[in-house]
């Protein structure tokens, strides 16, 4: 079975611990972004670097899914509006 991105995003939203607050999610996002910056700025190359960046970005997207669930945000509409404003 092939998942569409929307279905995958919804699965990510469902993994949220209901006790987690939005400020906690934002702190987690900041931490994960710092890790991604470290990977990008490292001297690593090749497939290991790409895999590490992919894992870090996936973790960031999962936290974004958690935040969208917590704040009840329609991410499709939010992204669509952001793209239109560029």
N, C-alpha and C positions, 0 to 999 in steps of 0.2 A: 504494500500500500504506500503510495506516494503522498506525503503531506505537503500541502500548500503553506506558504509562509504565514498566512493568517491563522491557520490551524496550529502551527508550531508556536506562534506568538501566544495564542490562547492557552496552550499547554504550559508555556512559561509562566503566564499569569496565575495559573492554578497551583503552581509550586510555591506560591507565597505563603509564608507563615502568617496567619491573621494577626498575631501579636506584634509583628514588625511594624514600626511607624515609618511614615514618609521621611522624617529627618534621618532615621537609621539607614534607610535605603539610599539616601543621598550621600551619607558618609561612606557607605559601601561603594557607591559609584565613584566617588572621588578616589578611594583607595585603588579600585580596579583601573581607573584611568592612569594613575601614577605608575602602576605596574606595566600597563601598555606602553607608556612613554619610555620606561626603562628598557623594555624589550626593543622598541624601535631605535632608541639611541645606543643600543649595545653594538658590539662588534660582530655579533652572530650573523651568519649568512646562510643562504640556501634553504632547504626544506625544513630544517629545525626551526629557523627563525620564522618562516611562514606559518608553521604549525603553532608556534608559541603566540604569534600575533592573532591567529585565528581563535585559539582558546581564550585569550584575553578579551578579544572583541565579543566572542560568544557570551562570556561572563558579564560583560557590560550590557549586552542586549537583554540578557535574562534579568538583570537588575532594572533595566528600563521597563521591561514587561511587568515586573513587580510594582514599580511606581505607577504605571498606567492603571493597573488593577486597583491599587490602593486609592488612587485619586479619581477612579472611574473616568478615564480619558479615552476617547475614541481616537486611537493612534493613527488610523487611516485618515481621518479628517484633519488631525493636527499636522501630519506630514504633508498632506495635500495642500493645506493652507501655507505651510512653510515654503514649499516649492513654488507656489504661486507668487509669494512675496519676494523671491530672489530675482 
